[in-house]
């Protein structure tokens, strides 16, 4: 009774016999943002995403992003992502700990319009 070759030898035989077009390279790594979660169908939340999360966010097919923030500026890499993906960015300033989100550059009528439009812009993504 002959024994099969060790697993490592089998793997090296498989990889050496495959051509470049049928490579066994792993697919690109897709990393969700920290604390990523589904809130409701088509609505997601997380901490602030960074460059390594953009591939994951791209796969969601987002239409809009809501940034719940204090007074800090939106990061340049994130702003570039928003622009290149054609997303709508809504920013809400919660630095005064108000009961309801207040958009820093909009009247209350425009705030209601923004909230109403967010309901129709699914999938959407909210982060801090």
C-alpha positions as CSV (number, residue, x, y, z in Angstrom):
1,X,0.0,0.0,0.0
2,X,1.5,3.3,-1.1
3,X,1.0,6.5,0.9
4,X,0.0,9.7,-0.8
5,X,2.6,12.5,-0.9
6,X,2.5,15.0,2.0
7,X,0.1,17.9,1.6
8,X,2.9,20.4,1.1
9,X,4.2,18.4,-1.8
10,X,0.8,18.1,-3.3
11,X,0.3,21.9,-3.0
12,X,3.7,22.6,-4.6
13,X,2.9,20.3,-7.5
14,X,-0.5,22.0,-8.0
15,X,1.0,25.5,-8.0
16,X,3.9,24.7,-10.2
17,X,1.7,23.1,-12.8
18,X,-0.7,25.9,-13.1
19,X,-0.2,28.7,-15.6
20,X,-0.2,32.4,-14.7
21,X,-3.8,32.7,-16.1
22,X,-5.1,30.2,-13.7
23,X,-3.2,31.4,-10.6
24,X,-4.3,30.4,-7.2
25,X,-3.6,33.9,-5.9
26,X,-6.1,34.9,-3.2
27,X,-8.7,37.5,-4.1
28,X,-8.0,41.1,-2.9
29,X,-8.7,41.6,0.8
30,X,-11.9,43.4,1.5
31,X,-12.0,45.1,5.0
32,X,-15.1,46.6,6.5
33,X,-14.7,49.8,8.6
34,X,-14.4,49.4,12.4
35,X,-17.7,48.7,14.1
36,X,-19.5,48.2,10.8
37,X,-23.1,47.0,11.1
38,X,-26.4,46.8,9.2
39,X,-28.9,49.1,10.8
40,X,-31.9,48.3,8.5
41,X,-32.1,47.0,4.9
42,X,-29.9,49.3,2.9
43,X,-28.7,51.4,5.9
44,X,-25.2,50.8,7.4
45,X,-23.2,52.4,10.2
46,X,-19.6,52.3,11.4
47,X,-16.7,54.4,12.7
48,X,-14.9,56.6,10.2
49,X,-13.6,54.5,7.3
50,X,-10.1,54.7,5.9
51,X,-8.4,53.8,2.6
52,X,-8.3,50.1,3.3
53,X,-12.1,50.1,3.7
54,X,-13.0,51.8,0.4
55,X,-13.1,48.5,-1.5
56,X,-15.6,47.1,0.9
57,X,-17.8,50.3,0.8
58,X,-17.6,50.3,-3.0
59,X,-19.2,46.8,-3.1
60,X,-22.2,48.1,-1.1
61,X,-23.3,50.3,-4.0
62,X,-23.8,53.3,-1.7
63,X,-25.7,56.4,-2.9
64,X,-25.0,58.6,0.1
65,X,-23.0,59.0,3.3
66,X,-24.1,60.8,6.5
67,X,-21.2,62.0,8.6
68,X,-22.2,62.7,12.2
69,X,-19.4,64.9,13.5
70,X,-18.2,67.6,15.7
71,X,-16.3,70.5,14.3
72,X,-13.4,68.6,12.6
73,X,-13.0,68.6,8.8
74,X,-13.9,65.6,6.7
75,X,-10.7,63.7,5.9
76,X,-9.3,64.3,2.4
77,X,-9.0,60.6,1.5
78,X,-12.6,60.1,2.5
79,X,-13.7,63.2,0.6
80,X,-11.8,62.0,-2.5
81,X,-13.6,58.6,-2.2
82,X,-17.0,60.4,-2.0
83,X,-16.2,62.4,-5.1
84,X,-14.9,59.6,-7.2
85,X,-17.9,57.4,-6.4
86,X,-20.4,60.1,-7.1
87,X,-21.9,59.9,-3.6
88,X,-23.9,62.6,-1.8
89,X,-22.3,63.6,1.5
90,X,-24.5,64.9,4.4
91,X,-22.7,66.3,7.4
92,X,-24.4,66.9,10.8
93,X,-22.7,68.8,13.6
94,X,-23.5,67.2,17.0
95,X,-20.8,69.1,18.9
96,X,-23.4,71.1,20.8
97,X,-25.1,67.8,21.9
98,X,-28.4,68.9,20.4
99,X,-31.4,66.6,20.5
100,X,-31.8,66.5,16.7
101,X,-29.0,66.6,14.1
102,X,-28.3,70.1,12.8
103,X,-26.6,70.5,9.5
104,X,-24.1,73.3,9.9
105,X,-24.8,75.0,6.6
106,X,-28.5,74.5,6.1
107,X,-31.8,76.1,7.3
108,X,-34.3,73.9,9.2
109,X,-36.4,73.6,6.0
110,X,-33.3,72.2,4.1
111,X,-32.5,69.9,7.1
112,X,-36.0,68.3,6.7
113,X,-35.4,68.0,3.0
114,X,-32.0,66.3,3.6
115,X,-33.5,63.8,6.0
116,X,-36.4,63.1,3.6
117,X,-33.9,62.6,0.7
118,X,-31.8,60.2,2.8
119,X,-34.8,57.9,3.1
120,X,-34.8,57.5,-0.7
121,X,-31.0,57.2,-1.1
122,X,-30.5,53.6,-0.2
123,X,-28.1,52.0,0.3
124,X,-26.7,54.7,2.6
125,X,-23.9,54.7,5.2
126,X,-23.6,56.7,8.4
127,X,-20.4,57.1,10.4
128,X,-18.8,59.2,13.1
